[in-house]
């Protein structure tokens, strides 16, 4: 699985470079969230697998990012904003409330809720603590 994710990272990073070289904003907006997703996916793999809670968290964050970034690409940014939502022009609203705030709930909050099940449980934490203390460190 790791090889596939690394290949995904390589491919989408190459697409990002092509997008920057040829000013293809939509390609950059689509490939950038996938690169971030792949890095987070690699970090969430444990024993060659990813927990169902983390999978839902990462996929929902990816969908939110793709929607938000592509929405900003297709909004007209050549005119002075006349429409404001919650005090922000539409582009800023999308960035603050969709690209930043929604992933807090789908990513950070769910990541924390599933940490003991999908990440590190108490037994693994105690084992890590014992190993750290054995090497002369001081873990609490």
Buried (B, 14 or more C-beta within 10 A) or exposed (E): EEEEBEEBBEBBBEBBEEBEEEEBBEBBBBBBBBBBBBEBBBEBBEEEEBBEBBBEBBEBBBBBBBBBBBBBBEEEEEEEBEEEEEEBBBBBBBBBBBBEEBBEEBBEEBBEEBBEEBBEEEEEEEEEEEEEEEEEEEEE
